[in-house]
Amino acid sequence: MDEKTKRSAAALRPVIDGLASLHNDSTFSDFTIVCRDRSWRVHRVFLSFHSSVLAKACKSGFQEAAEQKINLSEDDPHCIDALVFYFYKLEYAKPPSGFSPLYFHVQMCILADKYDVAALKGMACKHFGVEAKEKCTTAEFAEAASLAYEVDGPTEAIRNVIVSLAVEQCLLVTQSAEPSGFEAAMRSNAELAIDIAKASQIALKLRNVGVTVEHVVALGDGVGHRNEESGSDLGFALFD
């Protein structure tokens, strides 16, 4: 970071901190988000700035604008809390206690895509890529994979990480006679099974010519590139 950029960042810090201080401060709030048994007093300007979807709900002519309230009860309250946290803090919230971090990251990816919050979606994908490689059990990985494959589109970057790690770490091979949790996830989701089969076949062919799984990132043009959204150097671009 050059000196000019540092000075600009330092000058903006009081503004950013001031806006963040409005989180959970209802003094000048003008809108309410309701999710099941929870509610958040928020500011329409924050919703409109971050989300084109929520911006529409804040405009006159919509019932939500007239009532100054929107009901998001079809979503998980913990995820809505993390969404509001990001709107004010510009930071990614820690997974709630008792939640599988990987499952939470997939949920946040889907939620951020739903409300068109691209930066938050990128953060969720990046956290998934890091934690999937460093600290998760096979059961947690399988649970997150199942959720990622329930939704088309939003979880593409996460799916790429899932496929590459499953092949690289041989998650289908266990010492037990019982099927692994990941195998069970594959049996219940044909698309996941097909992606793993394709990736395994490609990896086998490439190993025969001295290329390992971690070197394979793109499929089709044969050019490796970093998966920027997930922060992983792994991942097969299997989705055209």
C-alpha positions in Angstrom: 0.0 0.0 0.0 1.5 3.3 -1.1 1.6 6.5 1.1 -1.3 8.1 -0.7 -3.5 5.1 -0.3 -2.6 4.9 3.4 -3.5 8.5 3.9 -6.8 8.1 2.2 -7.6 5.0 4.3 -6.7 6.9 7.5 -8.9 9.8 6.5 -11.9 7.5 5.9 -11.5 5.5 9.1 -13.5 8.0 11.3 -16.3 7.9 8.7 -16.3 4.1 8.6 -16.2 3.8 12.4 -19.0 6.4 12.7 -21.3 4.5 10.3 -20.5 1.2 12.1 -21.5 2.8 15.4 -25.1 3.0 14.1 -25.3 -0.8 14.2 -28.0 -1.7 16.8 -28.6 2.0 17.5 -32.3 2.7 16.9 -32.1 6.4 17.6 -32.5 7.4 13.9 -33.6 4.1 12.5 -36.5 4.2 10.0 -37.1 0.6 9.0 -37.5 -2.8 10.7 -36.4 -6.2 9.5 -38.4 -9.1 11.0 -37.3 -12.7 10.9 -39.4 -15.1 12.8 -39.1 -14.2 16.5 -36.4 -11.6 16.0 -36.3 -8.0 14.7 -33.7 -5.4 13.8 -34.2 -1.6 13.7 -32.2 -0.5 10.8 -31.7 2.5 8.4 -33.1 2.3 4.9 -30.0 4.1 3.5 -27.8 1.1 4.6 -30.2 -1.4 3.1 -30.4 0.5 -0.2 -26.7 1.0 -0.5 -25.8 -2.6 -0.1 -28.7 -4.5 -1.7 -30.6 -3.7 -4.8 -33.2 -6.2 -3.7 -33.9 -4.6 -0.4 -33.6 -1.1 -2.0 -36.8 -1.9 -3.9 -38.6 -2.8 -0.7 -37.7 0.5 0.7 -39.1 2.5 -2.2 -42.6 4.1 -2.1 -45.3 2.1 -3.8 -44.4 -1.1 -2.0 -46.2 -2.5 1.0 -42.9 -2.8 2.9 -42.1 0.9 2.4 -45.5 2.0 3.6 -45.3 -0.2 6.7 -41.5 0.6 7.1 -41.0 -3.1 7.7 -40.0 -6.2 5.8 -40.5 -9.8 6.8 -37.6 -12.1 6.0 -38.8 -15.1 8.0 -38.1 -17.6 5.2 -34.4 -17.0 6.0 -32.4 -18.1 9.0 -32.3 -15.5 11.8 -28.6 -16.1 12.4 -27.9 -15.4 8.8 -30.0 -12.2 8.8 -28.2 -11.1 11.9 -24.9 -11.6 10.0 -26.3 -9.7 7.0 -27.2 -6.7 9.1 -23.8 -6.9 10.8 -22.1 -6.7 7.4 -24.3 -3.7 6.3 -22.9 -1.6 9.1 -19.5 -3.1 9.9 -18.4 -4.1 6.4 -17.0 -7.2 8.1 -17.9 -10.9 7.9 -19.6 -12.1 11.1 -18.3 -15.1 13.0 -20.4 -18.3 12.7 -22.9 -18.5 15.6 -22.1 -20.8 18.5 -23.2 -24.4 17.8 -23.2 -23.8 14.0 -21.0 -25.7 11.6 -18.8 -23.0 10.1 -18.8 -24.6 6.7 -22.6 -24.9 6.7 -22.9 -21.3 7.8 -20.6 -20.1 5.0 -22.8 -21.8 2.4 -25.9 -20.3 4.0 -24.3 -16.9 3.8 -23.3 -17.4 0.2 -26.8 -18.2 -0.7 -28.3 -15.4 1.3 -25.9 -12.8 -0.1 -26.7 -13.9 -3.6 -30.4 -13.8 -2.9 -30.2 -10.1 -1.8 -27.6 -9.2 -4.3 -24.8 -8.4 -1.9 -21.8 -9.4 -4.0 -19.0 -8.4 -1.6 -20.6 -10.5 1.2 -21.0 -13.4 -1.1 -17.3 -13.2 -2.0 -16.4 -13.2 1.7 -18.5 -16.3 2.4 -16.9 -18.2 -0.4 -13.4 -17.2 0.7 -14.1 -18.3 4.3 -15.4 -21.6 3.0 -12.3 -22.2 1.0 -10.0 -21.5 3.9 -11.9 -23.5 6.5 -12.6 -26.4 4.3 -8.9 -26.9 3.7 -7.8 -26.3 7.3 -10.3 -27.3 9.9 -13.4 -29.4 9.3 -14.5 -32.9 9.8 -15.7 -35.1 6.9 -19.3 -35.0 8.4 -19.2 -31.1 8.4 -17.9 -31.1 4.8 -20.6 -33.5 3.7 -23.3 -31.5 5.3 -22.1 -28.3 3.6 -21.7 -30.1 0.3 -25.3 -31.3 0.4 -26.5 -27.7 1.0 -24.3 -26.3 -1.7 -25.7 -28.7 -4.2 -29.3 -27.9 -3.3 -29.0 -24.5 -5.0 -28.0 -23.8 -8.6 -25.8 -20.9 -9.5 -25.0 -19.0 -6.2 -22.7 -21.7 -4.8 -20.7 -22.4 -8.0 -17.4 -21.2 -6.4 -18.0 -23.3 -3.3 -18.9 -26.3 -5.4 -15.6 -26.1 -7.2 -13.8 -26.2 -3.8 -15.9 -29.1 -2.7 -15.1 -31.1 -5.8 -11.4 -30.5 -5.8 -10.9 -31.2 -2.1 -13.0 -34.3 -2.3 -10.8 -35.7 -5.0 -7.5 -34.4 -3.6 -8.2 -35.8 -0.1 -9.8 -39.0 -1.3 -12.9 -38.5 0.9 -14.5 -41.7 -0.5 -11.8 -43.9 0.8 -12.2 -44.8 4.5 -10.9 -47.5 6.8 -14.4 -48.4 7.8 -16.7 -50.8 6.0 -19.5 -48.3 6.5 -19.9 -45.6 3.8 -18.5 -42.2 4.7 -20.7 -39.2 5.3 -19.5 -37.8 2.0 -20.4 -40.9 0.1 -23.9 -40.7 1.6 -24.1 -37.1 0.3 -23.1 -38.2 -3.1 -25.6 -41.0 -3.1 -28.4 -38.5 -2.3 -27.3 -35.9 -4.9 -26.6 -37.1 -8.5 -25.1 -33.8 -9.6 -22.5 -33.9 -6.8 -21.7 -37.5 -7.7 -21.3 -36.7 -11.4 -19.0 -33.7 -10.7 -16.8 -35.9 -8.5 -16.7 -38.6 -11.1 -15.7 -36.2 -13.8 -13.1 -34.5 -11.6 -11.6 -37.9 -10.6 -11.3 -39.0 -14.2 -9.6 -35.8 -15.2 -7.3 -36.0 -12.1 -6.3 -39.6 -13.0 -5.4 -38.7 -16.5 -3.4 -35.7 -15.4 -1.5 -37.7 -12.8 -0.4 -40.0 -15.6 1.4 -37.0 -17.1 2.7 -35.7 -13.9 0.1 -33.1 -13.0 -1.5 -33.2 -9.5 -5.0 -32.2 -8.5 -3.9 -29.0 -6.9 -2.6 -27.8 -10.2 -5.9 -28.2 -11.9 -8.2 -25.2 -11.5 -9.8 -24.6 -14.9 -11.4 -27.1 -17.1 -12.0 -26.4 -20.8 -9.2 -24.0 -21.8 -6.6 -25.9 -19.8 -5.3 -22.7 -18.2 -4.9 -22.7 -14.4 -6.2 -19.7 -12.5 -6.9 -18.8 -8.9 -10.5 -19.1 -7.7 -10.8 -15.5 -6.5 -14.2 -15.9 -5.0 -13.3 -18.8 -2.8 -9.7 -17.8 -2.1 -8.6 -21.3 -3.1 -6.0 -22.4 -5.5 -8.1 -25.5 -6.0 -11.3 -26.1 -7.8 -12.5 -27.5 -11.1 -14.4 -25.1 -13.3 -16.9 -27.8 -14.2 -19.9 -25.5 -14.7 -20.1 -24.0 -18.2 
